[in-house]
Amino acid sequence: MPIFSAFTFPFVISAIATGEAYKFFGLAILNNLFYIQAVIALVLVIFVSYNYLIFLLKS
């Protein structure tokens, strides 16, 4: 599953950018979008980290 690691960077960066856009514009929709993106990014990073750990332990 190492191919999924390519998805972690764009998801995390877009969540950070949405959070910064919320701070700049102050729109409530951006805050809600930030939390949704942050949860997706967190789940994805944990999933990839877990699979890398399993891969390394099998080797």
C-alpha positions as CSV (number, residue, x, y, z in Angstrom):
1,M,0.0,0.0,0.0
2,P,2.9,2.5,-0.4
3,I,1.0,4.2,-3.2
4,F,-1.4,5.7,-0.7
5,S,1.4,7.8,0.7
6,A,1.2,10.0,-2.3
7,F,-2.3,11.1,-1.2
8,T,-1.3,12.2,2.3
9,F,0.6,15.4,1.3
10,P,-2.2,17.0,-0.8
11,F,-4.8,16.2,1.8
12,V,-2.8,17.7,4.6
13,I,-1.7,20.7,2.7
14,S,-5.3,21.5,1.5
15,A,-6.6,21.2,5.1
16,I,-3.9,23.6,6.3
17,A,-4.7,26.0,3.5
18,T,-8.4,25.9,4.2
19,G,-7.7,26.6,7.9
20,E,-5.6,29.6,6.9
21,A,-8.2,30.8,4.5
22,Y,-10.8,30.7,7.3
23,K,-8.5,32.8,9.5
24,F,-8.2,35.3,6.7
25,F,-11.8,35.5,5.4
26,G,-13.7,34.4,8.6
27,L,-16.3,32.5,6.7
28,A,-18.0,29.8,8.7
29,I,-18.2,27.4,5.7
30,L,-14.4,27.4,5.6
31,N,-14.2,26.4,9.2
32,N,-16.6,23.5,8.6
33,L,-14.7,22.4,5.5
34,F,-11.4,22.6,7.4
35,Y,-12.7,20.1,10.1
36,I,-13.9,17.7,7.4
37,Q,-10.6,17.9,5.5
38,A,-8.6,17.5,8.7
39,V,-10.5,14.4,9.7
40,I,-10.0,12.9,6.3
41,A,-6.3,13.8,6.3
42,L,-5.8,12.3,9.8
43,V,-7.5,9.1,8.9
44,L,-5.5,8.8,5.7
45,V,-2.2,9.5,7.5
46,I,-2.9,7.0,10.2
47,F,-4.0,4.4,7.6
48,V,-0.8,4.8,5.6
49,S,1.4,4.9,8.7
50,Y,-0.2,1.7,10.0
51,N,0.3,-0.1,6.7
52,Y,3.9,1.0,6.5
53,L,4.5,-0.3,10.0
54,I,2.9,-3.7,9.1
55,F,5.1,-3.8,5.9
56,L,8.3,-3.0,7.9
57,L,7.5,-5.6,10.6
58,K,7.0,-8.3,7.9
59,S,10.3,-7.6,6.3
